[in-house]
Amino acid sequence: MKTYSRVQVGKHLSDMFPTKNVFKQGDALLPLLFNSASEHAIRRVQANKDGFKLNGIHQLLVYAEDINILGRSIHTIQKNSGALVVASKENGLEINADKTKYMVMSQDRTAGRSHNTKTDNNFLERVEQFKYFGRTITNQNFIQEEIKSRLKSGNACYHSVQQLLSCSVLSKNIKIEMYGNIILPVVLYGCET
């Protein structure tokens, strides 16, 4: 597949020219190009006013390459994910269907079960929970699983420094600082979000 590019300087746009070199993984320019292409695609979907509004903002939560599409119905999510696929392809990006999942949040446990969600002729996996910014989000919005996960992580962290905490050479104040600086942040990570 041949790729063509143009360069714009001020109001002047160059003629199209073939791009012969490809970027190597780790190239410093890749994140900038990816961000530019994905932002263009995301803005196209944001222009579509159908969707769930979170704090007055429309239906997408975006961080790096993670995009969460929100909607009040399966139909809206399918419509917006389809628009995102089309807009991404226009910019040379592809959605990885193997890494793409969807979740229906509802008090009704059977909500969305009869729907198969697909994008670009690939069916997407439905999940009951997923991790986002280190926090477990469940389809029933249960926080109990999140609390269990945090305590388990804190327990593992405690056991990794247990020898230091039981060492008689260290003072009580140093042990309290270790607890506050090493264990507590693991348990409380992301709690303000």
Secondary structure, DSSP 8 states (H G I E B T S, - for coil): --EEE--EETTEE---EEE-----TT-TTHHHHHHHHHHHHHHHHHT---S--BTTB-SEEEETTEEEE--SSHHHHHHHHHHHHHHHHHTT----TTT-EE----SSTTTTTT---EETTEE-EE-SEEEETTEEEETT--SHHHHHHHHHHHHHHHHHSHHHHT-TTS-HHHHHHHIIIIIHHHHHTTTT-
